[in-house]
Amino acid sequence: MPLYEFCCDNCKKKFEVLVRIGQEGTVRCETCGGTVRKLFSTFGVGGGANRVKSSGHSCSSCAGHSCSTCK
């Protein structure tokens, strides 16, 4: 189950809830019971640029002998 972040339309409280996919519309505010909207979470967005590609070789054994040239 994904973890979603919601904000209450009534009291403006932000909270996270584990919800089955497709069941996001059933969530109500945990404080006042009001209607909520799902927030866009930036967690994990754009993380691909920082990933290290594992090739099984270290820089000392690659052709470039420099981490900046390893692919």
Biopython code that builds the backbone (N, CA, C, O; Angstrom):
import numpy as np
from Bio.PDB.StructureBuilder import StructureBuilder

atoms = [
    (1, "MET", "N", (0.836, -1.179, 0.000)),
    (1, "MET", "CA", (0.000, 0.000, 0.000)),
    (1, "MET", "C", (0.881, 1.242, 0.000)),
    (1, "MET", "O", (1.834, 1.331, 0.775)),
    (2, "PRO", "N", (0.567, 2.197, -0.864)),
    (2, "PRO", "CA", (1.344, 3.438, -0.910)),
    (2, "PRO", "C", (1.023, 4.356, 0.266)),
    (2, "PRO", "O", (-0.076, 4.325, 0.818)),
    (3, "LEU", "N", (1.988, 5.153, 0.627)),
    (3, "LEU", "CA", (1.834, 6.163, 1.664)),
    (3, "LEU", "C", (1.556, 7.486, 0.961)),
    (3, "LEU", "O", (2.376, 7.970, 0.182)),
    (4, "TYR", "N", (0.384, 8.069, 1.245)),
    (4, "TYR", "CA", (0.003, 9.342, 0.638)),
    (4, "TYR", "C", (-0.050, 10.425, 1.700)),
    (4, "TYR", "O", (-0.318, 10.154, 2.871)),
    (5, "GLU", "N", (0.212, 11.667, 1.274)),
    (5, "GLU", "CA", (0.099, 12.819, 2.151)),
    (5, "GLU", "C", (-1.169, 13.572, 1.771)),
    (5, "GLU", "O", (-1.434, 13.813, 0.593)),
    (6, "PHE", "N", (-1.949, 13.940, 2.784)),
    (6, "PHE", "CA", (-3.205, 14.639, 2.583)),
    (6, "PHE", "C", (-3.214, 15.936, 3.369)),
    (6, "PHE", "O", (-2.459, 16.099, 4.327)),
    (7, "CYS", "N", (-4.088, 16.872, 2.950)),
    (7, "CYS", "CA", (-4.320, 18.108, 3.677)),
    (7, "CYS", "C", (-5.822, 18.281, 3.821)),
    (7, "CYS", "O", (-6.562, 18.138, 2.847)),
    (8, "CYS", "N", (-6.275, 18.588, 5.025)),
    (8, "CYS", "CA", (-7.695, 18.781, 5.288)),
    (8, "CYS", "C", (-8.147, 20.124, 4.726)),
    (8, "CYS", "O", (-7.494, 21.145, 4.939)),
    (9, "ASP", "N", (-9.275, 20.115, 4.001)),
    (9, "ASP", "CA", (-9.835, 21.354, 3.466)),
    (9, "ASP", "C", (-10.401, 22.235, 4.575)),
    (9, "ASP", "O", (-10.477, 23.453, 4.419)),
    (10, "ASN", "N", (-10.797, 21.630, 5.691)),
    (10, "ASN", "CA", (-11.442, 22.356, 6.779)),
    (10, "ASN", "C", (-10.432, 22.927, 7.776)),
    (10, "ASN", "O", (-10.371, 24.142, 7.965)),
    (11, "CYS", "N", (-9.640, 22.064, 8.415)),
    (11, "CYS", "CA", (-8.721, 22.525, 9.475)),
    (11, "CYS", "C", (-7.278, 22.714, 8.997)),
    (11, "CYS", "O", (-6.429, 23.187, 9.753)),
    (12, "LYS", "N", (-7.003, 22.344, 7.738)),
    (12, "LYS", "CA", (-5.673, 22.530, 7.106)),
    (12, "LYS", "C", (-4.584, 21.648, 7.685)),
    (12, "LYS", "O", (-3.405, 21.874, 7.413)),
    (13, "LYS", "N", (-4.950, 20.645, 8.479)),
    (13, "LYS", "CA", (-3.944, 19.727, 9.024)),
    (13, "LYS", "C", (-3.398, 18.845, 7.906)),
    (13, "LYS", "O", (-4.156, 18.363, 7.064)),
    (14, "LYS", "N", (-2.070, 18.632, 7.897)),
    (14, "LYS", "CA", (-1.423, 17.729, 6.946)),
    (14, "LYS", "C", (-1.087, 16.431, 7.664)),
    (14, "LYS", "O", (-0.634, 16.449, 8.808)),
    (15, "PHE", "N", (-1.311, 15.302, 6.990)),
    (15, "PHE", "CA", (-1.026, 14.004, 7.585)),
    (15, "PHE", "C", (-0.794, 12.979, 6.491)),
    (15, "PHE", "O", (-1.158, 13.192, 5.335)),
    (16, "GLU", "N", (-0.180, 11.860, 6.871)),
    (16, "GLU", "CA", (0.109, 10.774, 5.939)),
    (16, "GLU", "C", (-0.721, 9.549, 6.307)),
    (16, "GLU", "O", (-0.964, 9.281, 7.483)),
    (17, "VAL", "N", (-1.156, 8.805, 5.278)),
    (17, "VAL", "CA", (-1.967, 7.612, 5.492)),
    (17, "VAL", "C", (-1.565, 6.550, 4.474)),
    (17, "VAL", "O", (-1.338, 6.861, 3.305)),
    (18, "LEU", "N", (-1.477, 5.296, 4.920)),
    (18, "LEU", "CA", (-1.317, 4.170, 4.003)),
    (18, "LEU", "C", (-2.698, 3.856, 3.432)),
    (18, "LEU", "O", (-3.629, 3.568, 4.183)),
    (19, "VAL", "N", (-2.834, 3.909, 2.110)),
    (19, "VAL", "CA", (-4.128, 3.722, 1.462)),
    (19, "VAL", "C", (-3.961, 2.808, 0.257)),
    (19, "VAL", "O", (-2.995, 2.925, -0.497)),
    (20, "ARG", "N", (-4.901, 1.908, 0.086)),
    (20, "ARG", "CA", (-4.897, 1.063, -1.113)),
    (20, "ARG", "C", (-5.078, 1.933, -2.349)),
    (20, "ARG", "O", (-5.813, 2.920, -2.316)),
    (21, "ILE", "N", (-4.412, 1.571, -3.434)),
    (21, "ILE", "CA", (-4.530, 2.306, -4.682)),
    (21, "ILE", "C", (-5.994, 2.316, -5.099)),
    (21, "ILE", "O", (-6.655, 1.277, -5.098)),
    (22, "GLY", "N", (-6.496, 3.485, -5.453)),
    (22, "GLY", "CA", (-7.880, 3.654, -5.856)),
    (22, "GLY", "C", (-8.823, 3.973, -4.708)),
    (22, "GLY", "O", (-9.993, 4.278, -4.941)),
    (23, "GLN", "N", (-8.339, 3.909, -3.476)),
    (23, "GLN", "CA", (-9.182, 4.176, -2.307)),
    (23, "GLN", "C", (-8.872, 5.531, -1.663)),
    (23, "GLN", "O", (-9.306, 5.795, -0.542)),
    (24, "GLU", "N", (-8.134, 6.378, -2.353)),
    (24, "GLU", "CA", (-7.748, 7.665, -1.793)),
    (24, "GLU", "C", (-8.955, 8.531, -1.450)),
    (24, "GLU", "O", (-8.892, 9.335, -0.520)),
    (25, "GLY", "N", (-10.051, 8.377, -2.185)),
    (25, "GLY", "CA", (-11.254, 9.175, -1.966)),
    (25, "GLY", "C", (-11.994, 8.846, -0.685)),
    (25, "GLY", "O", (-12.900, 9.582, -0.296)),
    (26, "THR", "N", (-11.634, 7.764, -0.022)),
    (26, "THR", "CA", (-12.310, 7.375, 1.225)),
    (26, "THR", "C", (-11.667, 7.992, 2.460)),
    (26, "THR", "O", (-12.200, 7.867, 3.563)),
    (27, "VAL", "N", (-10.537, 8.652, 2.288)),
    (27, "VAL", "CA", (-9.802, 9.212, 3.429)),
    (27, "VAL", "C", (-10.480, 10.494, 3.905)),
    (27, "VAL", "O", (-10.873, 11.340, 3.101)),
    (28, "ARG", "N", (-10.610, 10.623, 5.218)),
    (28, "ARG", "CA", (-11.135, 11.827, 5.871)),
    (28, "ARG", "C", (-10.095, 12.303, 6.869)),
    (28, "ARG", "O", (-9.223, 11.539, 7.282)),
    (29, "CYS", "N", (-10.189, 13.559, 7.251)),
    (29, "CYS", "CA", (-9.239, 14.143, 8.195)),
    (29, "CYS", "C", (-9.258, 13.362, 9.501)),
    (29, "CYS", "O", (-10.320, 13.054, 10.041)),
    (30, "GLU", "N", (-8.076, 13.052, 9.994)),
    (30, "GLU", "CA", (-7.968, 12.295, 11.241)),
    (30, "GLU", "C", (-8.269, 13.155, 12.464)),
    (30, "GLU", "O", (-8.464, 12.622, 13.556)),
    (31, "THR", "N", (-8.309, 14.479, 12.301)),
    (31, "THR", "CA", (-8.587, 15.378, 13.418)),
    (31, "THR", "C", (-10.058, 15.800, 13.474)),
    (31, "THR", "O", (-10.704, 15.671, 14.513)),
    (32, "CYS", "N", (-10.586, 16.308, 12.347)),
    (32, "CYS", "CA", (-11.944, 16.857, 12.366)),
    (32, "CYS", "C", (-12.938, 16.065, 11.514)),
    (32, "CYS", "O", (-14.137, 16.341, 11.551)),
    (33, "GLY", "N", (-12.452, 15.085, 10.745)),
    (33, "GLY", "CA", (-13.343, 14.290, 9.896)),
    (33, "GLY", "C", (-13.713, 14.964, 8.588)),
    (33, "GLY", "O", (-14.546, 14.460, 7.834)),
    (34, "GLY", "N", (-13.096, 16.099, 8.323)),
    (34, "GLY", "CA", (-13.395, 16.852, 7.112)),
    (34, "GLY", "C", (-12.859, 16.201, 5.849)),
    (34, "GLY", "O", (-12.120, 15.218, 5.909)),
    (35, "THR", "N", (-13.236, 16.758, 4.705)),
    (35, "THR", "CA", (-12.749, 16.259, 3.425)),
    (35, "THR", "C", (-11.295, 16.675, 3.246)),
    (35, "THR", "O", (-10.860, 17.707, 3.754)),
    (36, "VAL", "N", (-10.566, 15.861, 2.523)),
    (36, "VAL", "CA", (-9.138, 16.097, 2.333)),
    (36, "VAL", "C", (-8.795, 16.085, 0.858)),
    (36, "VAL", "O", (-9.565, 15.606, 0.025)),
    (37, "ARG", "N", (-7.639, 16.614, 0.555)),
    (37, "ARG", "CA", (-7.102, 16.510, -0.807)),
    (37, "ARG", "C", (-5.710, 15.905, -0.719)),
    (37, "ARG", "O", (-4.945, 16.179, 0.206)),
    (38, "LYS", "N", (-5.410, 15.083, -1.701)),
    (38, "LYS", "CA", (-4.098, 14.421, -1.744)),
    (38, "LYS", "C", (-3.070, 15.425, -2.227)),
    (38, "LYS", "O", (-3.290, 16.122, -3.218)),
    (39, "LEU", "N", (-1.950, 15.500, -1.528)),
    (39, "LEU", "CA", (-0.881, 16.417, -1.886)),
    (39, "LEU", "C", (0.116, 15.724, -2.800)),
    (39, "LEU", "O", (0.263, 14.502, -2.765)),
    (40, "PHE", "N", (0.784, 16.497, -3.601)),
    (40, "PHE", "CA", (1.852, 15.985, -4.441)),
    (40, "PHE", "C", (3.095, 15.890, -3.581)),
    (40, "PHE", "O", (3.564, 16.893, -3.043)),
    (41, "SER", "N", (3.620, 14.704, -3.451)),
    (41, "SER", "CA", (4.808, 14.493, -2.640)),
    (41, "SER", "C", (6.035, 14.507, -3.523)),
    (41, "SER", "O", (6.053, 13.874, -4.579)),
    (42, "THR", "N", (7.072, 15.233, -3.095)),
    (42, "THR", "CA", (8.304, 15.297, -3.878)),
    (42, "THR", "C", (9.282, 14.202, -3.499)),
    (42, "THR", "O", (10.360, 14.111, -4.086)),
    (43, "PHE", "N", (8.928, 13.370, -2.531)),
    (43, "PHE", "CA", (9.803, 12.284, -2.120)),
    (43, "PHE", "C", (10.003, 11.328, -3.289)),
    (43, "PHE", "O", (9.034, 10.801, -3.834)),
    (44, "GLY", "N", (11.236, 11.106, -3.670)),
    (44, "GLY", "CA", (11.547, 10.153, -4.728)),
    (44, "GLY", "C", (11.422, 10.710, -6.140)),
    (44, "GLY", "O", (11.789, 10.027, -7.096)),
    (45, "VAL", "N", (10.919, 11.918, -6.298)),
    (45, "VAL", "CA", (10.777, 12.496, -7.620)),
    (45, "VAL", "C", (12.126, 13.022, -8.065)),
    (45, "VAL", "O", (12.772, 13.760, -7.321)),
    (46, "GLY", "N", (12.563, 12.665, -9.251)),
    (46, "GLY", "CA", (13.828, 13.131, -9.786)),
    (46, "GLY", "C", (15.041, 12.443, -9.205)),
    (46, "GLY", "O", (16.164, 12.910, -9.396)),
    (47, "GLY", "N", (14.846, 11.354, -8.506)),
    (47, "GLY", "CA", (15.960, 10.662, -7.878)),
    (47, "GLY", "C", (16.871, 9.946, -8.854)),
    (47, "GLY", "O", (17.972, 9.540, -8.483)),
    (48, "GLY", "N", (16.438, 9.783, -10.092)),
    (48, "GLY", "CA", (17.212, 9.040, -11.071)),
    (48, "GLY", "C", (18.565, 9.664, -11.378)),
    (48, "GLY", "O", (19.511, 8.947, -11.704)),
    (49, "ALA", "N", (18.673, 10.958, -11.283)),
    (49, "ALA", "CA", (19.923, 11.635, -11.624)),
    (49, "ALA", "C", (21.020, 11.353, -10.605)),
    (49, "ALA", "O", (22.206, 11.470, -10.914)),
    (50, "ASN", "N", (20.632, 10.988, -9.409)),
    (50, "ASN", "CA", (21.624, 10.770, -8.362)),
    (50, "ASN", "C", (21.981, 9.302, -8.173)),
    (50, "ASN", "O", (22.802, 8.969, -7.318)),
    (51, "ARG", "N", (21.388, 8.443, -8.945)),
    (51, "ARG", "CA", (21.662, 7.018, -8.789)),
    (51, "ARG", "C", (23.031, 6.666, -9.338)),
    (51, "ARG", "O", (23.474, 7.236, -10.335)),
    (52, "VAL", "N", (23.692, 5.739, -8.693)),
    (52, "VAL", "CA", (24.998, 5.272, -9.147)),
    (52, "VAL", "C", (24.786, 3.988, -9.924)),
    (52, "VAL", "O", (24.185, 3.038, -9.423)),
    (53, "LYS", "N", (25.280, 3.965, -11.138)),
    (53, "LYS", "CA", (25.154, 2.772, -11.958)),
    (53, "LYS", "C", (26.248, 1.781, -11.573)),
    (53, "LYS", "O", (27.434, 2.112, -11.569)),
    (54, "SER", "N", (25.836, 0.588, -11.255)),
    (54, "SER", "CA", (26.791, -0.435, -10.858)),
    (54, "SER", "C", (27.190, -1.245, -12.085)),
    (54, "SER", "O", (26.344, -1.873, -12.721)),
    (55, "SER", "N", (28.460, -1.231, -12.412)),
    (55, "SER", "CA", (28.933, -1.972, -13.578)),
    (55, "SER", "C", (29.766, -3.180, -13.165)),
    (55, "SER", "O", (30.156, -3.983, -14.013)),
    (56, "GLY", "N", (30.037, -3.313, -11.885)),
    (56, "GLY", "CA", (30.855, -4.419, -11.417)),
    (56, "GLY", "C", (32.336, -4.109, -11.496)),
    (56, "GLY", "O", (33.167, -4.945, -11.141)),
    (57, "HIS", "N", (32.678, -2.901, -11.964)),
    (57, "HIS", "CA", (34.081, -2.487, -12.062)),
    (57, "HIS", "C", (34.287, -1.217, -11.271)),
    (57, "HIS", "O", (33.396, -0.370, -11.199)),
    (58, "SER", "N", (35.451, -1.082, -10.681)),
    (58, "SER", "CA", (35.774, 0.167, -10.005)),
    (58, "SER", "C", (36.516, 1.063, -10.984)),
    (58, "SER", "O", (36.891, 0.621, -12.070)),
    (59, "CYS", "N", (36.729, 2.305, -10.612)),
    (59, "CYS", "CA", (37.425, 3.236, -11.504)),
    (59, "CYS", "C", (38.838, 2.756, -11.833)),
    (59, "CYS", "O", (39.353, 3.044, -12.913)),
    (60, "SER", "N", (39.450, 2.046, -10.932)),
    (60, "SER", "CA", (40.813, 1.595, -11.192)),
    (60, "SER", "C", (40.871, 0.551, -12.307)),
    (60, "SER", "O", (41.937, 0.307, -12.872)),
    (61, "SER", "N", (39.721, -0.069, -12.629)),
    (61, "SER", "CA", (39.740, -1.074, -13.677)),
    (61, "SER", "C", (39.006, -0.640, -14.944)),
    (61, "SER", "O", (38.972, -1.390, -15.919)),
    (62, "CYS", "N", (38.418, 0.558, -14.946)),
    (62, "CYS", "CA", (37.720, 0.996, -16.159)),
    (62, "CYS", "C", (38.691, 1.690, -17.101)),
    (62, "CYS", "O", (39.809, 2.028, -16.713)),
    (63, "ALA", "N", (38.268, 1.897, -18.319)),
    (63, "ALA", "CA", (39.135, 2.478, -19.352)),
    (63, "ALA", "C", (39.551, 3.911, -19.033)),
    (63, "ALA", "O", (40.667, 4.325, -19.347)),
    (64, "GLY", "N", (38.639, 4.671, -18.403)),
    (64, "GLY", "CA", (38.939, 6.079, -18.142)),
    (64, "GLY", "C", (39.763, 6.320, -16.895)),
    (64, "GLY", "O", (40.395, 7.369, -16.773)),
    (65, "HIS", "N", (39.773, 5.385, -15.972)),
    (65, "HIS", "CA", (40.470, 5.512, -14.692)),
    (65, "HIS", "C", (40.073, 6.762, -13.926)),
    (65, "HIS", "O", (40.854, 7.285, -13.132)),
    (66, "SER", "N", (38.848, 7.243, -14.166)),
    (66, "SER", "CA", (38.364, 8.421, -13.468)),
    (66, "SER", "C", (36.864, 8.270, -13.269)),
    (66, "SER", "O", (36.146, 7.899, -14.198)),
    (67, "CYS", "N", (36.391, 8.552, -12.073)),
    (67, "CYS", "CA", (34.953, 8.417, -11.804)),
    (67, "CYS", "C", (34.124, 9.315, -12.689)),
    (67, "CYS", "O", (32.975, 8.987, -12.984)),
    (68, "SER", "N", (34.666, 10.438, -13.125)),
    (68, "SER", "CA", (33.880, 11.350, -13.968)),
    (68, "SER", "C", (33.658, 10.782, -15.367)),
    (68, "SER", "O", (32.776, 11.258, -16.082)),
    (69, "THR", "N", (34.434, 9.775, -15.778)),
    (69, "THR", "CA", (34.257, 9.198, -17.110)),
    (69, "THR", "C", (33.571, 7.842, -17.073)),
    (69, "THR", "O", (33.252, 7.288, -18.125)),
    (70, "CYS", "N", (33.336, 7.291, -15.877)),
    (70, "CYS", "CA", (32.658, 5.995, -15.783)),
    (70, "CYS", "C", (31.205, 6.140, -16.222)),
    (70, "CYS", "O", (30.565, 7.149, -15.927)),
    (71, "LYS", "N", (30.698, 5.167, -16.905)),
    (71, "LYS", "CA", (29.307, 5.210, -17.368)),
    (71, "LYS", "C", (28.579, 4.012, -16.815)),
    (71, "LYS", "O", (27.389, 3.839, -17.075)),
]
sb = StructureBuilder()
sb.init_structure("model")
sb.init_model(0)
sb.init_chain("A")
sb.init_seg("    ")
for serial, (resi, resn, name, xyz) in enumerate(atoms, 1):
    if name == "N":
        sb.init_residue(resn, " ", resi, " ")
    sb.init_atom(name, np.array(xyz, "f"), 0.0, 1.0, " ", f" {name:<3s}", serial, name[0])
structure = sb.get_structure()
